[in-house]
Amino acid sequence: MKPAICFEMLYPKESPERKISRIADNGFHYVEFWSWKDKNLNTIAETAKGKGIRIVNFSGQRSGDLIDASTHSVLFQDIEDTIPAARRLDTQTLMVLTNELGEGGRVLHSCAHIPDEEKRRNVVAGLRMIMRIVPDDFLIVLEPLNTVLDHAGYYLASMASAVEIVEEVADPRLRILCDFYHLALMGEDPVEIVRRYSHLIGHVHIADFPGRHEPGTGRGKWGDVLAELKRRNYQGYVGFEFSPAGDSGASLSAIRGLWDTVFGPGGEL
C-alpha cells in the first residue's frame, strides 16, 4: 500500500509539471490526476521520470454516460483514445464514471427518462465492453460519487450498488474506486466498507469531510481507515484527492504525519 497525491487541486495556478515537482520535493513518489486531454503528456512524462515520480491513476473516460446506451460509442472511443496516453505515462489504472461530468463536477445527463433497471443494465453492458477494449494488464476502477452535495443526479451513489455491478460483470480487472469522502457524505462508514469489501477495492481516495480538505480538517478517522486497509492486506494505492484548506505544502505535511502514525515515521512514500 502506497500513498498517491492527486495534484489537480494543489498549488493553484501552477502547471502540472511544477505540481509534480513540488510533490516530489515533499517526499512523495506517486501522483494521479483527472483528465489527460488538458495536459502535455510528453512534458509530464519527462518531469515525472526526472523527479522519480510514477503516475498511477487518471480518468479513462470523460465523455459519454454508462447509464445511456445511446452514448456508449462516444464513451468507448474515449477509452480507446486514452490507452496510448496511459502507455505513454506508464499508467495501468483508469477511472470510469457512470455519468459524464461538466464544469465543477456537475452531472451533465442524469437521464431521468431511462428507468433505473435499464440504467443498471446499460452500466453492466458498457463495463463489459470496456473490459474487452482495454489491455489485459489494465485495471478499471468504477467510482461511486455523492449526490447530496457535489454531484446531484449521478447514478452510482453507494458502495453496495457498486459491489453488485462489479460482481455481475465478474472481471478481475474491474474493481471499485472507493472514495471515502463521497461515501461518507452518503452516510456510509469507511472502516466498515473496508471490512466488508476490501477484496473489491482497486483504488482508494481520501479527503476529509465536510469540506473536502486534507485529513485532519474534518470528522474522518483516517488512521483507523488506513489501519483497517493494512489489516485487510490492501495492496493498492491510497490517493489523497483533496482541496487544501490553506497552504498546499502544509497539507502534504499533514498527510505525511497521518501516514507515519499508521506505518511508522520515515516510511516510504
C-alpha positions as CSV (number, residue, x, y, z in Angstrom):
1,M,0.0,0.0,0.0
2,K,1.4,3.4,-1.1
3,P,0.1,7.0,-0.9
4,A,-0.6,8.9,-4.1
5,I,-1.3,12.6,-4.4
6,C,-3.9,13.9,-6.8
7,F,-2.3,17.1,-7.9
8,E,-5.4,18.7,-9.5
9,M,-6.5,20.9,-6.6
10,L,-3.0,21.5,-5.1
11,Y,-0.8,24.5,-5.9
12,P,-3.4,26.6,-7.7
13,K,-2.3,28.3,-10.9
14,E,0.9,26.2,-11.2
15,S,1.5,23.9,-14.2
16,P,1.0,20.1,-13.8
17,E,4.8,19.7,-14.3
18,R,5.5,22.2,-11.5
19,K,2.9,20.5,-9.2
20,I,4.7,17.1,-9.8
21,S,8.0,18.6,-8.9
22,R,6.6,20.2,-5.7
23,I,5.0,16.9,-4.6
24,A,8.3,15.1,-5.2
25,D,10.2,17.7,-3.2
26,N,7.8,16.9,-0.3
27,G,8.9,13.3,-0.4
28,F,6.1,11.6,-2.3
29,H,6.7,9.2,-5.2
30,Y,3.2,8.6,-6.7
31,V,0.7,11.0,-8.2
32,E,-2.6,10.9,-10.0
33,F,-4.8,13.4,-11.8
34,W,-8.1,13.7,-13.7
35,S,-8.2,14.3,-17.4
36,W,-5.1,13.8,-19.6
37,K,-6.5,15.8,-22.5
38,D,-5.7,19.2,-21.0
39,K,-2.1,18.2,-20.3
40,N,1.1,17.9,-22.2
41,L,1.9,14.2,-21.9
42,N,5.5,14.4,-23.0
43,T,6.5,17.1,-20.5
44,I,4.6,15.3,-17.7
45,A,6.3,12.1,-18.5
46,E,9.7,13.7,-18.6
47,T,9.1,15.6,-15.4
48,A,7.9,12.5,-13.6
49,K,10.8,10.5,-14.7
50,G,13.3,13.2,-13.7
51,K,11.8,13.5,-10.3
52,G,11.4,9.8,-9.6
53,I,7.6,10.0,-9.7
54,R,5.1,7.4,-11.0
55,I,1.7,8.4,-12.3
56,V,-0.6,5.6,-11.0
57,N,-4.1,6.7,-12.0
58,F,-6.2,9.0,-14.1
59,S,-9.5,9.3,-15.9
60,G,-10.1,6.7,-18.6
61,Q,-13.3,8.4,-19.8
62,R,-14.6,12.0,-19.6
63,S,-17.3,11.7,-22.3
64,G,-20.4,9.6,-22.5
65,D,-22.7,8.0,-20.0
66,L,-22.5,4.4,-18.9
67,I,-26.2,4.6,-18.0
68,D,-27.2,5.6,-21.5
69,A,-26.5,3.1,-24.2
70,S,-27.0,5.7,-26.9
71,T,-23.8,7.4,-25.8
72,H,-21.7,4.2,-25.4
73,S,-19.9,4.7,-28.8
74,V,-18.6,8.0,-27.6
75,L,-17.5,6.6,-24.3
76,F,-15.8,3.6,-25.9
77,Q,-13.9,5.9,-28.3
78,D,-12.8,7.9,-25.2
79,I,-11.4,4.8,-23.7
80,E,-9.6,3.7,-26.9
81,D,-8.1,7.2,-27.1
82,T,-6.9,7.0,-23.5
83,I,-5.0,3.8,-23.8
84,P,-2.0,5.2,-25.8
85,A,-1.9,8.1,-23.2
86,A,-1.8,5.6,-20.4
87,R,1.0,3.7,-22.1
88,R,3.0,7.0,-22.6
89,L,2.7,7.7,-18.9
90,D,3.2,4.0,-17.8
91,T,-0.1,4.1,-16.1
92,Q,-2.3,0.9,-15.8
93,T,-5.2,2.1,-13.7
94,L,-8.0,4.1,-15.2
95,M,-11.1,5.6,-13.5
96,V,-14.6,5.4,-15.1
97,L,-17.9,7.1,-14.1
98,T,-21.5,6.3,-14.7
99,N,-22.3,9.8,-15.8
100,E,-20.4,12.4,-17.7
101,L,-19.4,15.4,-15.6
102,G,-19.1,19.0,-16.6
103,E,-17.5,22.1,-15.1
104,G,-17.3,21.9,-11.3
105,G,-18.3,18.2,-11.3
106,R,-21.9,18.9,-12.5
107,V,-23.7,15.9,-13.8
108,L,-24.5,16.7,-17.4
109,H,-27.0,14.0,-18.1
110,S,-29.0,12.4,-15.3
111,C,-31.1,10.6,-17.9
112,A,-34.3,10.8,-15.9
113,H,-36.2,9.3,-18.9
114,I,-34.3,6.0,-18.5
115,P,-35.7,3.6,-15.9
116,D,-33.3,2.7,-13.1
117,E,-33.2,-1.0,-14.1
118,E,-32.4,-0.1,-17.7
119,K,-29.6,2.2,-16.4
120,R,-28.1,-0.7,-14.5
121,R,-28.2,-3.0,-17.5
122,N,-26.6,-0.3,-19.6
123,V,-23.8,0.2,-17.0
124,V,-23.1,-3.6,-16.9
125,A,-23.1,-3.9,-20.7
126,G,-20.9,-0.8,-21.0
127,L,-18.4,-2.1,-18.5
128,R,-18.2,-5.5,-20.2
129,M,-17.3,-3.8,-23.4
130,I,-14.7,-1.6,-21.7
131,M,-13.1,-4.7,-20.4
132,R,-12.9,-6.1,-23.9
133,I,-11.3,-2.8,-25.1
134,V,-8.6,-2.4,-22.5
135,P,-5.4,-4.4,-22.5
136,D,-5.2,-7.4,-20.1
137,D,-2.7,-5.6,-17.8
138,F,-5.0,-2.6,-17.1
139,L,-7.2,-2.1,-14.1
140,I,-10.5,-0.3,-14.5
141,V,-11.9,1.3,-11.3
142,L,-15.6,2.3,-11.1
143,E,-16.3,5.3,-8.8
144,P,-19.4,6.0,-6.8
145,L,-19.9,9.7,-6.1
146,N,-22.1,11.6,-3.6
147,T,-25.4,13.1,-4.7
148,V,-26.1,15.2,-1.7
149,L,-23.6,18.0,-2.3
150,D,-21.2,17.7,-5.3
151,H,-22.9,15.5,-8.0
152,A,-26.7,15.7,-7.9
153,G,-28.2,13.3,-10.5
154,Y,-25.2,10.9,-10.5
155,Y,-26.4,7.3,-10.8
156,L,-23.9,5.3,-8.8
157,A,-24.1,6.7,-5.2
158,S,-23.5,3.7,-2.9
159,M,-20.9,1.1,-2.2
160,A,-23.5,-1.7,-2.2
161,S,-24.7,-0.8,-5.7
162,A,-21.1,-0.6,-7.0
163,V,-20.4,-4.1,-5.5
164,E,-23.4,-5.6,-7.2
165,I,-22.4,-4.2,-10.6
166,V,-18.7,-5.3,-10.3
167,E,-19.7,-8.7,-9.2
168,E,-22.2,-9.1,-12.1
169,V,-19.5,-8.0,-14.6
170,A,-17.2,-10.6,-13.0
171,D,-13.9,-9.5,-14.4
172,P,-10.9,-9.4,-12.0
173,R,-9.6,-6.3,-13.9
174,L,-12.7,-4.4,-12.8
175,R,-12.7,-3.0,-9.3
176,I,-14.2,-0.2,-7.2
177,L,-12.6,3.2,-6.7
178,C,-13.5,3.6,-3.1
179,D,-13.7,7.4,-2.4
180,F,-14.3,7.7,1.3
181,Y,-15.2,11.4,1.0
182,H,-18.1,10.7,-1.3
183,L,-19.2,7.6,0.6
184,A,-19.0,9.2,4.0
185,L,-21.2,12.1,2.7
186,M,-23.7,9.4,1.7
187,G,-23.8,8.2,5.3
188,E,-21.5,5.2,4.9
189,D,-18.9,4.1,7.4
190,P,-15.4,4.0,5.8
191,V,-14.0,1.4,8.2
192,E,-17.0,-0.9,7.7
193,I,-16.7,-0.6,4.0
194,V,-13.1,-1.8,4.2
195,R,-14.0,-4.7,6.5
196,R,-16.8,-5.9,4.1
197,Y,-15.4,-5.1,0.7
198,S,-11.7,-4.9,0.7
199,H,-11.4,-7.7,-1.9
200,L,-13.2,-5.5,-4.4
201,I,-11.4,-2.2,-3.8
202,G,-9.0,-1.4,-6.6
203,H,-8.1,2.2,-5.6
204,V,-8.8,4.5,-2.7
205,H,-9.5,8.2,-2.5
206,I,-9.4,10.2,0.8
207,A,-10.4,13.7,1.6
208,D,-11.8,14.8,4.9
209,F,-15.5,15.7,5.3
210,P,-17.1,18.1,5.3
211,G,-15.0,20.5,3.2
212,R,-13.1,18.0,1.1
213,H,-9.8,19.2,2.6
214,E,-6.7,17.3,3.8
215,P,-7.0,14.7,6.6
216,G,-7.3,16.4,10.0
217,T,-9.6,19.2,8.9
218,G,-12.9,17.3,9.3
219,R,-14.5,14.3,11.0
220,G,-12.8,11.4,9.2
221,K,-11.0,8.8,11.3
222,W,-8.3,8.3,8.7
223,G,-5.8,6.5,10.9
224,D,-8.5,3.8,11.6
225,V,-9.2,3.5,7.9
226,L,-5.6,3.1,6.9
227,A,-5.0,0.6,9.7
228,E,-8.0,-1.4,8.5
229,L,-6.7,-1.4,4.9
230,K,-3.4,-2.6,6.3
231,R,-5.1,-5.4,8.3
232,R,-7.0,-6.5,5.2
233,N,-3.7,-6.6,3.2
234,Y,-4.9,-4.0,0.7
235,Q,-2.1,-3.7,-1.9
236,G,-3.2,-0.8,-4.0
237,Y,-2.7,3.0,-3.8
238,V,-4.4,5.4,-1.4
239,G,-5.0,8.5,-3.4
240,F,-5.3,11.8,-1.4
241,E,-7.7,13.8,-3.6
242,F,-8.5,17.0,-1.8
243,S,-8.6,20.8,-1.9
244,P,-6.0,22.2,0.6
245,A,-7.6,24.2,3.4
246,G,-4.6,26.5,3.2
247,D,-1.1,26.1,2.0
248,S,-0.5,23.1,-0.3
249,G,2.8,22.2,1.2
250,A,1.4,22.2,4.7
251,S,-1.4,19.9,3.6
252,L,1.2,17.4,2.3
253,S,3.0,17.6,5.6
254,A,-0.3,16.7,7.3
255,I,-0.6,13.6,5.0
256,R,2.9,12.6,5.8
257,G,2.1,12.9,9.5
258,L,-1.0,10.7,9.1
259,W,0.9,8.1,7.2
260,D,3.6,8.0,9.8
261,T,1.1,7.4,12.6
262,V,0.0,4.2,10.9
263,F,3.1,2.9,9.2
264,G,5.8,4.4,11.4
265,P,8.0,7.5,10.9
266,G,10.3,7.5,7.9
267,G,8.2,5.1,6.0
268,E,8.5,5.2,2.2
269,L,6.1,7.5,0.4
